[in-house]
């Protein structure tokens, strides 16, 4: 002991009671007037007021005097603009109640007066966190996320909690319950809750208070059976873990006559060698799990599913594949309009293709990428190191900041051309045409500029000294020389015994035949005017 205080081994004084910890509570500042900032500020303001009230309950002070005013939380410039253009007052005349009323008005109304698609909004943003194995915490966070989405999107006046005396209380609660049920996960829980709400628990269709315990109860029960399947799913009737039987499905050819005539000794040796060959390994379980119990095994190896459940699961998956093919065919029909060239992207979508020797890169429209993602294609967008500026046909300049790699199947008259993992720049434009750049064209051996250069520099062969008579101009035939030759032939025929009285008829006949041949060669009926004998 030294001086009445207890010291530790380092010589420091040991305190007889823990030191008090003080927390400096500051009021949140409002630096923006957009709806998201107002919603966030409202939440932080509520936490701030609650902390001050809790502190004042211990000290006995008045919370209204301790809390910072709403007016002091505003940015000076924003407060001046709101006072002048929204409240039509000076800054000194603005009260806290007026500011709070304006903030609530902004938070409880739709942004830009736009009514969104509620089903799509909650389907995309409301997700149940399946990584939380505690059902109570999982369902609690799910309902809390639902209310937070309503606040963030300005839907409090339409879907927020209201008193039962409100004339729209029942329709509002019915819409809330419908949105909550449609986004439940996993699918088994959602389907079960939908059936129970329709038949047994109809009061849960119009009351979130009744829906919450129902969802929690069924989620606990499903989680319980999920644990049981994990613990006892791989054990047999005797309690020991059963070894799955692997069927070897080796492909073999049908025996021919030569194979039957082989000595049996050789066949027995081959059979012994086949028996000593290593057995095939057990196939890996599917990534999505069993179609019935979601366990890590295939459907035919499921220990809990009956034959009827297995057959039903197979039919369901067949219907899903059929619907995907229908969507795929619809997409192909939607884009493959026209008779021009087309390219198939990732073996899913056919779009028109335009080979452009002036484009430095391949360009794919944003809407095509969105449809590929919708069709569950493995499309990954990567940011460009340097943004690319694209000049459109109308003179507009668009900035491209992302690229992706796609498998291309270019359909040509000679047959398809397959290219794999081709870099493509994503273009935000209202078009469906795929632009094939000169980089890809050069990789295929197509370089129009180089071809034209080769034609320009190719040597001209001088054929002036080849010893042959010059050719007549294209399309011009000397009809006079042919007529002279025919007259000579007719004269020779008369000299050799042809009747002289028929000389004129022979001349007309030969002249007609010669003119027909000339007209057939030139494709011009005016040749007949040049086929008259003098």
Phi, psi and omega per residue, in radians:
X1 nan 2.471 3.120
X2 -2.546 1.990 3.113
X3 1.206 0.374 3.121
X4 1.443 0.119 3.134
X5 -2.059 2.599 3.089
X6 -1.564 2.313 -3.128
X7 -1.922 2.558 3.073
X8 -1.541 -3.009 -3.070
X9 -1.137 -0.433 3.121
X10 -1.548 -0.022 -3.125
X11 1.543 0.108 3.123
X12 -1.489 2.641 -3.128
X13 -1.334 2.284 3.057
X14 -1.508 2.159 -3.115
X15 -1.324 2.411 3.125
X16 -1.338 -0.293 3.117
X17 -2.525 2.636 -3.106
X18 -1.129 2.573 3.120
X19 -1.231 2.484 3.112
X20 -1.249 2.509 3.133
X21 -1.916 2.190 -3.108
X22 -1.875 2.463 3.106
X23 -2.045 2.192 3.131
X24 -1.554 1.968 -3.072
X25 -1.693 2.109 3.134
X26 -1.998 2.593 3.111
X27 -1.365 2.433 3.130
X28 -1.200 2.546 -3.131
X29 -1.747 2.495 3.111
X30 -1.839 1.924 -3.058
X31 -1.936 -0.030 3.139
X32 -2.548 2.729 -3.088
X33 -1.876 0.135 3.116
X34 -1.289 2.810 -2.998
X35 -1.130 -0.712 -3.136
X36 -1.088 -0.735 3.123
X37 -1.158 -0.643 3.125
X38 -1.167 -0.701 3.118
X39 -1.123 -0.773 3.120
X40 -1.112 -0.741 3.134
X41 -1.125 -0.643 3.123
X42 -1.097 -0.721 3.110
X43 -1.140 -0.820 -3.131
X44 -1.138 -0.617 3.102
X45 -1.124 -0.681 3.124
X46 -1.141 -0.729 3.089
X47 -1.109 -0.693 3.136
X48 -1.093 -0.790 3.141
X49 -1.131 -0.685 3.133
X50 -1.138 -0.708 3.121
X51 -1.142 -0.722 3.121
X52 -1.130 -0.716 3.124
X53 -1.122 -0.673 3.099
X54 -1.166 -0.698 3.114
X55 -1.167 -0.712 -3.132
X56 -1.224 -0.450 3.080
X57 -1.137 -0.474 3.109
X58 -1.468 -0.691 -3.082
X59 -1.541 -0.277 -3.134
X60 1.414 0.269 3.136
X61 -1.522 2.948 3.118
X62 -1.535 2.091 -3.097
X63 -1.097 -0.556 -3.110
X64 -1.121 -0.511 3.129
X65 -1.445 -0.417 -3.083
X66 -1.518 -0.672 -3.082
X67 -1.137 2.452 3.052
X68 -1.251 2.520 -3.116
X69 -1.243 2.706 3.108
X70 -1.114 -0.610 -3.121
X71 -1.107 -0.636 -3.139
X72 -1.301 -0.279 3.137
X73 -1.441 -0.239 -3.103
X74 -1.381 2.579 2.950
X75 -1.162 2.507 -3.016
X76 -1.062 -0.780 -3.107
X77 -1.170 -0.737 3.138
X78 -1.138 -0.713 3.131
X79 -1.096 -0.684 -3.139
X80 -1.151 -0.708 -3.140
X81 -1.190 -0.737 3.136
X82 -1.130 -0.729 3.139
X83 -1.106 -0.653 -3.059
X84 -1.428 -0.802 -2.969
X85 -1.761 -0.313 -3.124
X86 -1.829 -0.860 -3.104
X87 -1.667 -0.193 3.128
X88 0.979 0.773 3.129
X89 -2.418 2.970 2.998
X90 -1.442 2.863 -3.115
X91 -1.095 -0.619 -3.125
X92 -1.187 -0.508 -3.101
X93 -1.491 -0.209 -3.114
X94 -1.284 2.356 3.129
X95 -1.890 2.867 3.117
X96 -1.115 -0.668 -3.118
X97 -1.093 -0.680 3.125
X98 -1.166 -0.707 3.109
X99 -1.158 -0.736 3.114
X100 -1.098 -0.693 3.124
X101 -1.115 -0.713 3.117
X102 -1.166 -0.675 3.125
X103 -1.150 -0.779 3.103
X104 -1.104 -0.634 3.112
X105 -1.117 -0.712 3.128
X106 -1.222 -0.661 -3.088
X107 -1.311 -0.509 -3.047
X108 -1.647 0.071 3.135
X109 -2.100 2.743 -3.101
X110 -1.157 2.488 3.123
X111 -1.238 2.224 -3.130
X112 1.036 0.367 3.129
X113 0.998 0.517 3.134
X114 -1.746 2.222 3.134
X115 -1.606 1.946 -3.097
X116 -1.402 2.950 3.026
X117 -1.376 1.839 -3.024
X118 -1.119 -0.754 -3.115
X119 -1.046 -0.783 -3.138
X120 -1.226 -0.664 -3.132
X121 -1.053 -0.863 -3.100
X122 -1.335 -0.491 3.085
X123 -1.165 -0.589 -3.126
X124 -1.462 -0.562 -2.985
X125 -1.866 -0.460 -3.107
X126 -1.606 1.867 -3.133
X127 -2.216 2.439 3.070
X128 -1.528 2.257 -3.105
X129 -1.368 1.708 -3.109
X130 -1.325 -0.118 3.081
X131 -1.313 -0.306 3.093
X132 -1.444 1.959 -3.099
X133 -1.421 -0.213 3.087
X134 -1.473 1.994 -3.064
X135 -1.111 -0.672 3.141
X136 -1.066 -0.809 3.134
X137 -1.195 -0.648 -3.123
X138 -1.111 -0.830 -3.126
X139 -1.201 -0.643 3.124
X140 -1.090 -0.801 3.114
X141 -1.139 -0.582 3.138
X142 -1.112 -0.825 3.126
X143 -1.197 -0.609 3.105
X144 -1.167 -0.693 3.089
X145 -1.122 -0.597 3.107
X146 -1.076 -0.828 3.119
X147 -1.157 -0.591 -3.138
X148 -1.198 -0.662 3.096
X149 -1.121 -0.668 3.103
X150 -1.088 -0.767 -3.140
X151 -1.187 -0.723 -3.087
X152 -1.153 -0.469 -3.078
X153 -1.819 0.223 3.081
X154 1.162 0.570 -3.114
X155 -1.805 0.287 -3.105
X156 -1.107 -0.684 -3.132
X157 -1.207 -0.369 -3.113
X158 -1.779 -0.638 -3.052
X159 -2.171 0.048 -3.138
X160 -1.298 2.939 3.110
X161 -1.216 2.324 -3.139
X162 -2.369 2.788 3.123
X163 -1.157 2.754 -3.116
X164 -1.183 -0.324 3.118
X165 -1.329 -0.180 3.123
X166 -1.147 2.353 -3.109
X167 -1.123 -0.407 3.138
X168 -1.804 0.392 -3.090
X169 -1.122 -0.869 -3.064
X170 -1.166 -0.825 3.079
X171 -1.064 -0.619 3.134
X172 -1.172 -0.774 3.128
X173 -1.146 -0.622 3.111
X174 -1.126 -0.716 3.109
X175 -1.178 -0.675 3.099
X176 -1.085 -0.813 -3.128
X177 -1.120 -0.666 3.126
X178 -1.103 -0.780 3.127
X179 -1.160 -0.655 3.110
X180 -1.136 -0.723 -3.095
X181 -1.234 -0.696 -3.058
X182 -1.180 -0.357 -3.119
X183 -1.809 0.160 -3.139
X184 -1.169 2.565 3.068
X185 -2.407 2.553 0.013
X186 -1.291 -3.123 -3.054
X187 -1.122 -0.595 3.137
X188 -1.077 -0.707 3.119
X189 -1.155 -0.738 -3.134
X190 -1.102 -0.793 -3.126
X191 -1.137 -0.713 -3.136
X192 -1.136 -0.745 3.119
X193 -1.134 -0.686 3.105
X194 -1.069 -0.737 3.134
X195 -1.179 -0.732 -3.109
X196 -1.187 -0.631 3.125
X197 -1.207 -0.578 -3.139
X198 -1.291 -0.569 -2.993
X199 -1.912 -0.931 -2.971
X200 -1.735 -0.954 -3.028
X201 -1.800 1.201 -3.112
X202 -1.248 -0.396 3.119
X203 -1.190 -0.385 3.127
X204 -1.291 -0.199 3.127
X205 -1.337 -0.298 -3.111
X206 -2.227 0.272 -3.126
X207 -2.568 2.026 3.091
X208 -1.185 -0.498 3.120
X209 -1.153 -0.642 3.097
X210 -1.390 -0.490 -3.120
X211 -1.283 -0.623 -3.071
X212 -1.036 -0.921 3.141
X213 -1.145 -0.523 3.110
X214 -1.156 -0.793 3.112
X215 -1.124 -0.717 -3.140
X216 -1.116 -0.723 -3.131
X217 -1.115 -0.823 -3.107
X218 -1.234 -0.562 3.097
X219 -1.170 -0.704 3.080
X220 -1.083 -0.762 -3.102
X221 -1.135 -0.759 3.122
X222 -1.161 -0.657 3.098
X223 -1.143 -0.648 3.111
X224 -1.076 -0.841 3.137
X225 -1.212 -0.468 3.056
X226 -1.147 -0.727 3.074
X227 -1.114 -0.707 3.129
X228 -1.099 -0.714 3.118
X229 -1.131 -0.634 3.106
X230 -1.198 -0.602 -3.089
X231 -1.417 -0.699 -3.024
X232 -2.046 0.114 -3.093
X233 -1.187 -0.518 -3.087
X234 -1.743 0.233 -3.112
X235 -1.859 2.586 3.132
X236 -1.516 -2.891 -3.104
X237 -1.200 -0.548 -3.120
X238 -1.444 0.060 3.117
X239 1.565 -0.141 3.127
X240 -1.618 2.672 -3.125
X241 -1.240 2.154 -3.084
X242 -1.400 2.522 3.123
X243 -1.619 2.100 -3.116
X244 -1.154 2.464 3.131
X245 -1.550 2.167 -3.129
X246 -1.754 2.126 3.122
X247 -1.544 2.153 3.128
X248 -1.453 2.066 -3.130
X249 -1.963 1.412 -3.133
X250 -1.582 2.339 3.124
X251 -1.379 2.355 -3.133
X252 -2.421 2.744 3.134
X253 -1.630 2.654 3.139
X254 -1.206 2.304 -3.075
X255 -1.133 2.432 3.117
X256 -1.782 -3.106 -3.125
X257 -1.146 -0.625 3.118
X258 -1.152 -0.610 -3.138
X259 -1.215 -0.593 3.140
X260 -1.244 -0.475 -3.099
X261 -1.467 -0.022 -3.139
X262 -1.243 2.660 3.110
X263 -1.081 2.549 -3.140
X264 -1.179 -0.451 3.131
X265 -1.112 -0.730 3.136
X266 -1.147 -0.701 3.123
X267 -1.126 -0.666 3.125
X268 -1.173 -0.607 3.094
X269 -1.145 -0.730 3.118
X270 -1.143 -0.630 3.099
X271 -1.134 -0.689 3.108
X272 -1.159 -0.667 3.110
X273 -1.156 -0.646 3.119
X274 -1.176 -0.608 3.136
X275 -1.206 -0.525 3.132
X276 -1.510 -0.088 3.139
X277 -1.179 2.652 -3.136
X278 -1.130 2.441 -3.138
X279 -1.305 2.575 3.127
X280 -1.120 2.514 -3.133
X281 -1.277 2.778 3.122
X282 -1.194 2.324 -3.120
X283 -1.190 2.566 -3.110
X284 -1.244 2.521 3.117
X285 -1.164 2.702 -3.142
X286 -1.175 2.676 -3.138
X287 -1.168 -0.579 -3.122
X288 -1.486 -0.069 -3.137
X289 1.410 -3.115 3.131
X290 -1.132 2.519 -3.120
X291 -1.267 -0.250 -3.098
X292 -1.843 -1.033 -3.050
X293 -1.769 -0.036 3.136
X294 1.119 0.320 3.125
X295 -1.390 2.958 -3.096
X296 -1.426 1.112 3.127
X297 -2.774 2.969 3.133
X298 -1.413 2.885 -3.077
X299 -1.120 -0.729 -3.113
X300 -1.224 -0.228 3.110
X301 -1.798 0.143 -3.102
X302 -1.194 2.178 -3.095
X303 -1.427 -0.270 -3.046
X304 -1.865 -0.374 -3.067
X305 -1.410 2.440 3.070
X306 -1.451 3.015 3.136
X307 -1.116 -0.642 3.126
X308 -1.145 -0.712 3.124
X309 -1.153 -0.677 3.109
X310 -1.129 -0.760 3.138
X311 -1.140 -0.692 3.093
X312 -1.109 -0.682 3.116
X313 -1.147 -0.678 3.108
X314 -1.126 -0.727 3.111
X315 -1.120 -0.686 3.138
X316 -1.119 -0.764 3.125
X317 -1.164 -0.607 3.086
X318 -1.122 -0.694 3.096
X319 -1.140 -0.693 3.120
X320 -1.109 -0.746 3.110
X321 -1.129 -0.678 3.116
X322 -1.110 -0.730 3.123
X323 -1.139 -0.647 3.100
X324 -1.130 -0.703 3.104
X325 -1.139 -0.649 3.095
X326 -1.119 -0.731 3.090
X327 -1.098 -0.702 3.130
X328 -1.111 -0.786 3.120
X329 -1.121 -0.660 3.103
X330 -1.099 -0.697 3.123
X331 -1.136 -0.719 -3.138
X332 -1.106 -0.708 3.119
X333 -1.175 -0.645 -3.083
X334 -1.173 -0.557 -3.074
X335 -1.738 -0.507 -3.032
X336 -1.452 0.830 3.098
X337 -1.517 2.370 -3.111
X338 1.731 2.952 -3.076
X339 -1.881 0.228 -3.129
X340 -1.394 -3.041 3.108
X341 -1.211 2.650 3.140
X342 -2.424 2.822 3.111
X343 -2.317 2.417 3.107
X344 -1.739 2.217 -3.082
X345 -1.788 2.130 3.106
X346 0.940 0.493 3.114
X347 1.021 0.540 -3.105
X348 -2.219 -0.760 -2.983
X349 -2.243 2.333 3.012
X350 -1.739 2.195 3.119
X351 -2.274 2.678 3.058
X352 -1.115 2.538 -3.108
X353 -2.115 2.499 3.130
X354 -2.260 1.825 3.054
X355 -1.181 2.151 -3.082
X356 -2.219 1.888 -3.133
X357 -1.308 -0.141 3.116
X358 -1.620 -0.228 -3.134
X359 -1.456 2.335 -3.134
X360 -1.354 -0.400 -3.075
X361 -2.464 2.855 3.032
X362 -1.333 2.429 -3.053
X363 -2.185 2.247 3.086
X364 -2.139 2.361 -3.125
X365 -1.192 2.671 3.140
X366 -1.110 -0.680 -3.097
X367 -1.140 -0.536 3.076
X368 -1.209 -0.696 3.088
X369 -1.096 -0.716 3.123
X370 -1.089 -0.682 3.116
X371 -1.220 -0.591 3.068
X372 -1.133 -0.717 3.087
X373 -1.131 -0.667 3.135
X374 -1.146 -0.557 3.117
X375 -1.491 0.275 3.065
X376 1.118 0.603 3.047
X377 -1.441 2.570 -3.125
X378 -1.433 1.361 -3.121
X379 -1.882 2.179 3.133
X380 -2.078 2.199 3.113
X381 -1.638 2.300 -3.138
X382 -2.121 2.433 3.131
X383 -1.240 2.493 3.080
X384 -1.313 2.504 3.084
X385 -1.114 -0.702 3.114
X386 -2.238 2.146 3.120
X387 -1.032 2.480 -3.138
X388 -1.844 2.367 3.123
X389 -1.766 2.122 -3.085
X390 -1.939 2.216 3.096
X391 -1.626 2.116 -3.111
X392 -1.375 3.015 -3.108
X393 -1.156 -0.471 -3.136
X394 -1.609 0.140 3.106
X395 1.684 -0.196 3.128
X396 -1.225 2.617 3.129
X397 -1.971 2.169 -3.134
X398 -2.013 2.447 -3.131
X399 -1.719 2.209 3.085
X400 -1.844 2.230 -3.079
X401 -2.096 -0.050 -3.080
X402 -2.329 2.718 3.052
X403 -2.482 2.867 3.125
X404 -2.568 2.964 3.118
X405 -2.063 2.189 -3.056
X406 -2.215 2.690 2.992
X407 -1.593 2.190 -3.072
X408 -1.901 2.452 3.006
X409 -2.269 1.692 -3.063
X410 -1.496 2.095 -3.138
X411 -1.556 2.044 3.129
X412 -2.124 3.018 3.129
X413 -1.171 -0.528 3.132
X414 -1.460 -0.180 -3.112
X415 2.348 3.012 -3.116
X416 -1.335 2.589 3.059
X417 -2.086 2.098 -3.064
X418 -1.775 2.260 3.053
X419 -2.258 2.447 -3.031
X420 -2.082 2.412 3.079
X421 0.899 1.004 3.121
X422 -1.553 2.222 3.112
X423 -1.184 2.318 -3.118
X424 -2.347 2.353 3.087
X425 -1.521 2.337 -3.105
X426 -1.519 2.197 -3.092
X427 -1.992 2.245 3.078
X428 -1.502 1.526 -3.121
X429 -2.571 2.690 -3.117
X430 -1.517 1.287 -3.141
X431 -2.643 2.819 3.103
X432 -2.038 0.090 -3.020
X433 -1.546 2.311 3.088
X434 -1.572 2.227 -3.095
X435 -1.725 2.034 -3.135
X436 -1.614 1.938 -3.037
X437 -1.364 2.990 -3.079
X438 -1.257 -0.330 3.089
X439 -1.118 -0.828 3.118
X440 -1.206 -0.653 3.114
X441 -1.090 -0.691 3.109
X442 -1.184 -0.605 3.086
X443 -1.128 -0.429 3.074
X444 -1.562 0.023 -3.133
X445 1.482 0.338 -3.119
X446 -1.954 1.932 3.110
X447 -2.387 1.688 -3.051
X448 -1.103 -0.701 -3.134
X449 -1.069 -0.749 -3.136
X450 -1.168 -0.651 3.115
X451 -1.104 -0.746 3.130
X452 -1.153 -0.650 3.096
X453 -1.103 -0.693 3.131
X454 -1.130 -0.650 3.086
X455 -1.165 -0.608 -3.093
X456 -1.255 -0.599 -3.060
X457 -1.739 0.036 -3.121
X458 -1.212 2.409 -3.086
X459 -1.249 2.529 3.073
X460 -1.580 2.249 3.136
X461 -1.396 2.186 -3.139
X462 -1.529 1.895 -3.101
X463 -1.891 0.417 -3.121
X464 -1.305 -0.392 -3.084
X465 -1.948 0.574 -3.109
X466 -1.517 -0.047 3.096
X467 1.415 0.064 -3.132
X468 -1.732 2.626 3.107
X469 -1.160 2.601 -3.124
X470 -1.146 2.509 3.133
X471 -1.333 2.613 3.043
X472 -1.288 2.722 3.113
X473 -1.007 2.609 -3.074
X474 -1.076 2.262 3.065
X475 1.489 0.000 -3.116
X476 -1.976 2.135 -3.113
X477 -2.088 2.321 -3.140
X478 -1.359 1.698 -3.120
X479 -1.206 -0.480 -3.118
X480 -1.131 -0.721 3.133
X481 -1.128 -0.667 3.098
X482 -1.154 -0.698 -3.137
X483 -1.143 -0.694 3.100
X484 -1.086 -0.698 3.127
X485 -1.143 -0.671 3.134
X486 -1.200 -0.680 3.090
X487 -1.089 -0.669 3.094
X488 -1.104 -0.713 -3.141
X489 -1.132 -0.683 3.124
X490 -1.164 -0.712 3.127
X491 -1.110 -0.741 3.103
X492 -1.099 -0.629 3.133
X493 -1.142 -0.711 3.116
X494 -1.171 -0.667 3.130
X495 -1.140 -0.485 -3.102
X496 -1.647 0.268 3.008
X497 1.957 0.032 3.101
X498 -1.226 2.405 -3.107
X499 -0.992 2.283 -3.094
X500 -1.226 -0.498 -3.135
X501 -1.179 -0.325 3.141
X502 -1.782 0.239 -3.103
X503 -1.135 -0.718 -3.125
X504 -1.144 -0.693 3.128
X505 -1.144 -0.691 3.112
X506 -1.135 -0.677 3.128
X507 -1.096 -0.772 3.122
X508 -1.121 -0.681 -3.130
X509 -1.144 -0.801 -3.133
X510 -1.159 -0.637 3.118
X511 -1.118 -0.725 3.113
X512 -1.116 -0.727 3.139
X513 -1.131 -0.688 3.136
X514 -1.160 -0.718 3.136
X515 -1.164 -0.635 3.099
X516 -1.130 -0.696 3.119
X517 -1.132 -0.702 3.120
X518 -1.160 -0.742 3.130
X519 -1.147 -0.632 3.088
X520 -1.142 -0.643 -3.108
X521 -1.293 -0.733 -3.083
X522 -1.563 -0.298 -3.084
X523 1.120 0.588 -3.070
X524 -2.417 2.135 -3.113
X525 -1.255 -0.328 -3.117
X526 -1.231 -0.074 3.094
X527 -1.096 -0.498 -3.107
X528 -1.031 -0.457 -3.123
X529 -1.253 -0.326 -3.102
X530 -1.761 0.160 -3.019
X531 -1.966 0.600 3.117
X532 -1.747 2.326 3.103
X533 -1.435 2.477 3.091
X534 -1.504 nan nan
